[in-house]
Amino acid sequence: MTTIRTTLLALALLAGLPATALAQAETNAPHAGPTPQSQQQEQTAPPGLYQIPGQQNVTRPEDVPLFVPAQDQLVGRVSIPDSKLATLVQPEGRTWREFRTFWLRWGAAAVILGMAALLTIFYLVKGKIRIERGRSGRTVTRFSGPERFAHWTLSGSFLILAVTGLVVTFGRPLLIPLIGHPAFTALSEGTKVVHNFTAVPFVIGLLMVLVFWIRDNIPEKADIAWVKSGGGIIKKQDYHPETGRFNAGQKILYWGVIFGGLALTISGAMMMVPFGITGISGMQIAHVVHAALSALMIAAILGHIYIGTIGMEGAFDAMGSGEVDENWAMEHHYGWYKEMFAQRREPGMRGVPAE
């Protein structure tokens, strides 16, 4: 009877009726209201019989609030070994879902498409960066076989991870209307498996690149001049800034890939082993870090791919055959060229800094 009365009171409040009208109706109606025995039980009920978390103790069902805002996790007690099942409500999940379905998609699209648009505009304005003196016909070895293997292992696995990650992120709004639910289900399951297993060669390539090139990517004084001139591309100069084996831009990309790749590896491992490393809140944070870093790294790698292919003449040879033209080496990495191939220097060559 108490439950029925509480329900009627709730309906009356929703309908805009005052609570006194319901009480008057109960008084006039036959057999309405609690029995003398139940009245005596309610009158003798001890204070705090009805306890609401976060609210003051109440003594009557009528005082129970119809809605209690969730400020934290709603956790119960379970007797089974899996204690995480005691969490019934996790309000942070709503914030994560909003990030997953709105902010991530729009943010990643803006970063990746924005970088693609900037590279397109730059190419239309500047065109391809040519070797100023043209190819000399003589080549020098820039990267060995193991170094190129490490680079292509890392870059190839990253591209696979990027594509499969984009399918998972944008698949529902973009692919389902095109291929339908059954096909997208099979596609998403396959991309998830490929994504997880491709993480292994990615980590191997990342560690190899770290070992091979960490010594050549230590910042040095010559990097300041490179940054000030924009690599000799944005700010026109009579000569290219003298740099070592890697210029400041390549060093920034290198350390970004190393630290970003390690963060992707750790956050990805936290999600690949559910509840093995952290709880649901930790996995949500790991997903936010993983997704945001992935979008930024994809945008950065787009710039790297542009420079290494259509953006600069002779740049692809470094990772293609491992041999670069001598004029290209002197124009873009003259410090490294002097150190490794000083005996082959040609004095007075345009693009070489005056000493």
C-alpha angles and dihedrals in degrees: 000000000000090000091051092049091050090050092050091049091053092049091049092052091049090050091052096249119142117248090238090064091057091048091050090049091052091050094052097039117092115252089003123142131030123315120254088255093054091045089055091049092051093047091051095043110125118247114268094027090140110048121189117190110247092010135090115268113266131204102203133050089234090066094057108112115239092223131025114192113234109240098168142001116315102226127181134180126268131185096208121095093247098085095176089073088071089077105093101170128024110184093190087069090073091057091047092049090053090052092047097048102033121011096040095050096046094040095048092045091051094049098044099039090041091057091047090051093049092050091049092051091046091052093049091050102038102022122200117338105239131203100260097220094032125238115324096203091236121103136198128203111254104167130022126225096262091048092053090046090054092048095049093044090054097040096043094050091045092054091051091048091048095051095045091045091052090051091055092045101043101020100099099052096035110029104034093065089051105041104015133237101290094051093044091050091056091043095050093047091050094047091050091055093045091047094053096047094043088061088077098064088039091060091044092051091045093055092046092051090048092054097042101047109023092100093052093049099059107123116253139180094265089064091069092062090048092053093047092054095042090242092304089286106088096033111046115228137170089248141019116258110265109249139171126239090306125029125221093268092053090047092053089050091046095054091041090055093045097049094033091048092051091050091049090049094051096043091045092051090052089057096041091060104047112212090349095106105014142358131261094282092051092049091051090053090047090053092051091051093044095049097044094048091046092056092049093047093048089054092048093048090051088061090047092051091048094053092044095051125022097359101068131028114237096009096109091056090071092067097023104059097354090239123105130191114264093234091052091051093051094046098047106024106021094150090057091044093053091049097047103027107022092140090064097052118129112211117226095025112154113248093034116114116246114249 
